Amino acid sequence: MSNREIAIDLIQKLPENASLHEIAREIQFIAGVREGFEQLERGEGVAAEKVREMVPSWIIKSDYLPV
């Protein structure tokens, strides 16, 4: 399936009232997942344990978010 076909299929599955932001976000998500799979196929993946070590550094601590 081509990228164009994937985008068309995705858009057709979204609700009629989906905003352009929502459509763009869905396309961006699918593009990211596909890129991740392509990286894995090229042997560029990151081991799950390494990711677990990295996750705490991704968390933003804020007074505005529940703990």
C-alpha positions as CSV (number, residue, x, y, z in Angstrom):
1,M,0.0,0.0,0.0
2,S,1.4,3.4,-1.0
3,N,1.7,6.3,1.4
4,R,-1.1,8.1,-0.4
5,E,-3.3,5.0,-0.2
6,I,-2.6,4.8,3.6
7,A,-3.5,8.4,4.1
8,I,-6.7,8.1,2.1
9,D,-7.7,5.0,4.0
10,L,-7.0,6.7,7.3
11,I,-9.0,9.8,6.4
12,Q,-11.9,7.7,5.3
13,K,-12.0,5.9,8.7
14,L,-12.0,9.2,10.7
15,P,-15.3,10.8,11.7
16,E,-16.9,13.3,9.2
17,N,-16.4,16.1,11.7
18,A,-12.7,15.4,12.3
19,S,-10.7,18.7,12.3
20,L,-7.7,19.3,10.1
21,H,-5.6,19.1,13.3
22,E,-7.0,15.7,14.2
23,I,-6.4,14.5,10.7
24,A,-2.8,15.8,10.7
25,R,-2.1,14.3,14.1
26,E,-3.4,10.8,13.0
27,I,-1.3,10.9,9.8
28,Q,1.8,12.0,11.8
29,F,1.2,9.1,14.3
30,I,1.0,6.6,11.5
31,A,4.1,8.0,9.8
32,G,6.0,7.7,13.1
33,V,5.0,4.1,13.6
34,R,5.9,3.2,10.1
35,E,9.2,4.9,10.4
36,G,9.9,3.0,13.6
37,F,9.1,-0.3,11.9
38,E,11.5,0.6,9.0
39,Q,14.2,1.4,11.5
40,L,13.7,-1.9,13.2
41,E,14.0,-3.7,9.8
42,R,17.3,-1.9,9.2
43,G,18.6,-3.0,12.6
44,E,18.4,0.5,14.1
45,G,16.1,-0.4,17.0
46,V,16.7,0.3,20.7
47,A,16.5,-2.5,23.2
48,A,13.4,-2.3,25.5
49,E,15.7,-2.1,28.6
50,K,17.5,0.9,27.2
51,V,14.2,2.6,26.5
52,R,13.1,1.9,30.1
53,E,16.2,3.7,31.3
54,M,15.5,6.6,29.0
55,V,11.8,7.2,30.0
56,P,12.4,9.0,33.3
57,S,14.3,11.7,31.4
58,W,11.3,12.3,29.1
59,I,8.9,13.1,32.0
60,I,8.3,16.8,32.6
61,K,7.7,17.7,36.2
62,S,5.2,20.4,36.6
63,D,3.2,22.0,39.4
64,Y,0.2,22.0,37.0
65,L,0.1,18.2,36.5
66,P,-1.2,15.7,39.0
67,V,1.4,13.4,40.6
